[in-house]
Amino acid sequence: MPRGIAIIEPRQHLLTAAEHVIVTAGPGHLTSRAVTQQAGVATGLLFKHFRNFDDFLIGYAVDRTFQLTTTLTGLPALVGTGTVATNLSDMIHTTPMITLHTHPPARRQTGTHRDPRGLTSSSGGDCLLSTGMSVVVIGAGVIGLTVAHELAVAGHRVRVVADRDAAHSVSAVAAAIWFPHAVTLESDVLESGRVGYERLARLAETAGTGVVMRPGLVRVRRAGADLSWTDAVPGYERVADGVRCRVPVADTSHYLAWLTARVAALGVEFTVATVRPAEPGPDALVEAVARIGGEEPDTVVVAAGLGSGALLGDGETYPIRGQVVRLANPGLTEWITDEDNPGGLTYVVPRSGDVVCGGTGQAGDWNETVDPGAEEAILRRVYALVPELRGQPVLSRAVGLRPARTRRSLERTGRVVTCYGHGGSGFTLSWGDAARVADLLAA
């Protein structure tokens, strides 16, 4: 039997086929013949399990009610993260329209079979197939969590395995402003950035996500600077000293907490563990993941940031050291980035309770200790750009290692899919690249 294929009973297969007909052709085309043709079975099989077509339609309605109820059991995890109306709407809209993938794979068996809703039925030996996969995502930063979200929405059974949670990942250190930084601006990167902008802009309309839309300035000092990223930004304006635009900004502590709760509400499981393959490479990696989870997954997604290269023997990954200092916010609402500042990379990103000031961009530097000298230099540049910050107290300071690569890795090799090497663009590319990972699994 091909990997990723699960056994389900004929009754459920027919109900799933009905949903395909509704989605692809419309409810007006829902007939017994259309359903059985979609299911690839003889018409008589439908009436073996249902008294008549009306009985089948009642069964369909009841089945979908159970599936929606199962999905909505994740709502309690969202308490305190938004309004009731918004959470309910989001939960319903993230329930896959095609529910073929919503049933966890089950081993072939005879006699009594308990389906995911807790109902008992007779499966016998007459079984058909479903294509939902079991997937392990390695990494719980913004990329790993977003990938897990999109795969769960697509109907896969997903587990996140990581040696640390999102709050202790490099994603928590980031200024988390939408802007493609330290990544090659290839066409697919730009497209993922566009998708990310649109998705984050929608999240900014939802209370509790930690995402807001803020105006600001991208300082441009070089003639011929690559501004292709502006195609994703509605209403940007070229001005004398750069580009003024409005982009999503996330308060990482709130956003990562919201995203973690959202993923858990979709049924994703979390395991704290360090993945240690016997040797670098896809096959050994799958085996190592199987040892942790107790079963071999159909697919492993490597989204472990800087740790991804060691798992696969990829020598192209390297760190870009980033140091930030967070100051009290005197009331700033606009950000500024100045990548070509003569003194070094400089940015000022205000959030609700602080201002993230940076930074450094030391390629190949693995030092995660705060450097007081680097902080002094950062603050000198920041004060020159934004004098209002002079004298503001330091609230915290941190160092993060951006996971860089010659080109980001997003591809499938057998049972392993890679999604890493985003440099300083994890937040920016997360939703677009997560959608690409889902497409790779569906291919």
Secondary structure, DSSP 4 states (H G I P E B T S, - for coil): --TT-EEE-HHHHHHHHHHHHHHHH-GGG--HHHHHHHHTS-HHHHHHHSSSHHHHHHHHHHHHHHHHHHHHTTGGGGTTSS-HHHHHHHHHHTS-SSGGGGSPP-----SEEE-TTS-EEE-TT--EEE---EEEEE--SHHHHHHHHHHHHTT-EEEEEESS-GGGSGGGTS--BS---SS---HHHHHHHHHHHHHHHHHTTSTTS-EEEEEEEEE--STT---GGGGGSTT-EEETTEEEEEEEEE-HHHHHHHHHHHHHHTT-EEEE-----SSSSHHHHHHHHHHHHSS--SEEEE--GGGHHHHHT-TTEEEEEEEEEEE--SS---EEEETT-TTS-EEEEE-SS-EEEE---EET----S--HHHHHHHHHHHHHH-GGGTTPPEEEEEEEEEEEESS-EEEEETTEEEEE--TT-HHHHHHHHHHHHHHHHH-
